[in-house]
Amino acid sequence: MKTKLWKNFIATLVIFILLYCFGPTFLYLLKDLIYPTIGQSYESSAIGNLRTVVGAQSAYKKEVGGFTDTWDELRKPFRVYEGNVLYYFDIDLSGVVRRYKYTLKTAGDSLTGKNGTTVYTDFECIAEPVEYEEDTNRSFYVDSSGVVRYEFGKVAKRDSNPL
């Protein structure tokens, strides 16, 4: 009985010593396995936001007659449907959102929209990381075509690689 207790004690002691010595290394290696998915979530969020911008701009163009260059114009309500207020866009991308800064620009000719505002024949939206790091190393670009494009380590443009 005493021998069995000593064997259990020694086995437990060995496990604690191994965890004490190699636990931090194991956790560090585990972090490297999990860490890439964190960066992918930032990039996936940026891509999803750009696709939402395309949908909002398309709805805005259908309603007003062209594309806008301001976030405020996209966040205005445009219709009440069965008691619910509908918006083109309900996300605030005017600042930094999940490590990305968004820039909305217009392209093409300017027109006068149905509501009297100035609208344009095309738009561009760029999602650029605040800092190019391991988990945010791509910038993204989209225009009225809806094709999301990317670049590693620099600002994406109209001629960048499509996703």
C-alpha positions as CSV (number, residue, x, y, z in Angstrom):
1,M,0.0,0.0,0.0
2,K,2.8,2.4,0.9
3,T,4.6,1.6,-2.3
4,K,1.5,2.5,-4.4
5,L,1.1,5.8,-2.5
6,W,4.8,6.7,-3.2
7,K,4.4,5.8,-6.9
8,N,1.3,8.1,-7.1
9,F,3.2,10.8,-5.3
10,I,6.2,10.6,-7.5
11,A,4.1,10.5,-10.7
12,T,2.2,13.6,-9.5
13,L,5.4,15.3,-8.6
14,V,6.9,14.6,-12.1
15,I,3.7,15.9,-13.8
16,F,3.9,19.1,-11.8
17,I,7.6,19.5,-12.6
18,L,7.0,19.0,-16.3
19,L,4.1,21.5,-16.3
20,Y,6.2,24.0,-14.4
21,C,9.2,23.6,-16.8
22,F,7.4,23.1,-20.1
23,G,4.0,24.6,-19.5
24,P,4.9,28.1,-20.8
25,T,6.4,26.6,-23.9
26,F,3.4,24.5,-24.5
27,L,1.1,27.5,-24.1
28,Y,3.3,29.6,-26.4
29,L,3.1,26.9,-29.1
30,L,-0.7,26.6,-28.6
31,K,-1.0,30.4,-29.1
32,D,0.7,30.1,-32.5
33,L,-1.9,27.5,-33.5
34,I,-4.8,29.7,-32.4
35,Y,-3.4,33.1,-33.3
36,P,-3.9,33.0,-37.1
37,T,-7.7,32.7,-36.7
38,I,-7.7,35.9,-34.7
39,G,-6.2,37.8,-37.7
40,Q,-8.6,36.1,-40.1
41,S,-11.5,37.4,-38.0
42,Y,-10.3,41.0,-38.4
43,E,-9.9,40.5,-42.2
44,S,-13.2,38.7,-42.5
45,S,-14.9,41.5,-40.7
46,A,-13.3,44.1,-43.0
47,I,-14.4,42.0,-46.1
48,G,-18.0,41.7,-44.7
49,N,-18.2,45.4,-44.0
50,L,-17.1,46.2,-47.6
51,R,-19.7,43.9,-48.9
52,T,-22.3,45.7,-46.7
53,V,-21.1,49.0,-48.2
54,V,-21.7,47.7,-51.7
55,G,-25.3,46.7,-50.7
56,A,-26.0,50.0,-49.1
57,Q,-24.6,52.0,-52.0
58,S,-26.6,49.9,-54.5
59,A,-29.8,50.6,-52.5
60,Y,-28.9,54.3,-52.3
61,K,-28.3,54.4,-56.1
62,K,-31.7,52.7,-56.7
63,E,-33.4,55.2,-54.5
64,V,-31.5,58.5,-55.2
65,G,-30.0,57.9,-58.7
66,G,-26.2,57.6,-57.9
67,F,-23.6,56.8,-55.3
68,T,-22.7,58.9,-52.2
69,D,-19.4,59.8,-50.7
70,T,-20.4,60.3,-47.1
71,W,-21.2,57.8,-44.3
72,D,-23.8,60.1,-42.9
73,E,-25.8,59.9,-46.2
74,L,-25.8,56.1,-46.1
75,R,-26.9,56.0,-42.4
76,K,-30.0,58.1,-43.1
77,P,-33.4,56.4,-43.0
78,F,-35.0,56.0,-46.4
79,R,-38.3,54.3,-45.9
80,V,-40.7,53.2,-43.3
81,Y,-42.0,49.7,-44.0
82,E,-44.8,48.2,-41.8
83,G,-43.8,50.5,-38.9
84,N,-40.1,49.8,-39.2
85,V,-37.6,52.4,-40.3
86,L,-35.2,51.1,-43.0
87,Y,-31.7,52.4,-43.4
88,Y,-29.2,51.9,-46.2
89,F,-26.5,51.2,-43.7
90,D,-26.5,50.9,-39.9
91,I,-22.8,50.5,-39.2
92,D,-20.5,53.4,-38.2
93,L,-17.4,53.0,-40.3
94,S,-16.2,56.6,-39.9
95,G,-13.5,55.7,-37.4
96,V,-11.5,52.6,-36.7
97,V,-13.5,49.4,-36.6
98,R,-11.7,46.1,-35.6
99,R,-8.2,47.5,-36.4
100,Y,-9.3,48.8,-39.9
101,K,-9.9,52.3,-41.1
102,Y,-12.5,52.7,-43.8
103,T,-12.3,55.4,-46.5
104,L,-15.3,56.1,-48.8
105,K,-14.6,58.0,-52.0
106,T,-16.5,58.8,-55.1
107,A,-15.4,58.3,-58.7
108,G,-16.8,59.1,-62.1
109,D,-19.1,62.0,-62.9
110,S,-21.2,64.0,-60.5
111,L,-24.9,64.2,-60.9
112,T,-27.8,65.7,-59.1
113,G,-29.8,63.0,-57.3
114,K,-33.6,62.7,-57.0
115,N,-33.4,64.2,-53.6
116,G,-31.3,67.2,-54.8
117,T,-28.0,66.0,-53.4
118,T,-24.9,65.5,-55.4
119,V,-24.3,61.9,-56.4
120,Y,-21.7,60.1,-58.5
121,T,-21.6,57.4,-61.1
122,D,-19.1,55.2,-59.1
123,F,-17.6,54.8,-55.6
124,E,-14.6,53.3,-54.0
125,C,-14.3,52.0,-50.4
126,I,-10.9,51.1,-48.9
127,A,-10.4,49.1,-45.7
128,E,-6.8,49.7,-44.5
129,P,-5.3,48.3,-41.3
130,V,-4.3,50.9,-38.8
131,E,-1.0,49.1,-38.5
132,Y,0.2,46.4,-40.8
133,E,0.9,43.5,-38.4
134,E,0.9,39.7,-38.5
135,D,-2.9,39.5,-38.0
136,T,-3.8,42.5,-40.2
137,N,-1.4,42.5,-43.1
138,R,-3.9,43.0,-46.0
139,S,-5.8,46.0,-47.1
140,F,-9.0,45.7,-49.1
141,Y,-10.7,47.7,-51.9
142,V,-14.2,47.5,-53.4
143,D,-16.1,49.6,-56.0
144,S,-19.5,49.5,-57.6
145,S,-18.6,46.2,-59.3
146,G,-18.7,44.5,-55.9
147,V,-15.4,42.7,-56.5
148,V,-13.3,42.9,-53.3
149,R,-9.6,43.3,-54.0
150,Y,-6.6,43.0,-51.7
151,E,-2.9,43.9,-51.3
152,F,-0.4,42.7,-48.7
153,G,1.4,45.5,-46.8
154,K,0.1,48.4,-48.9
155,V,-3.2,50.1,-49.9
156,A,-5.3,48.1,-52.2
157,K,-6.4,49.8,-55.5
158,R,-8.7,49.1,-58.5
159,D,-6.1,46.9,-60.1
160,S,-5.2,44.9,-57.0
161,N,-5.8,41.1,-56.8
162,P,-9.4,40.0,-56.5
163,L,-10.4,37.7,-53.6
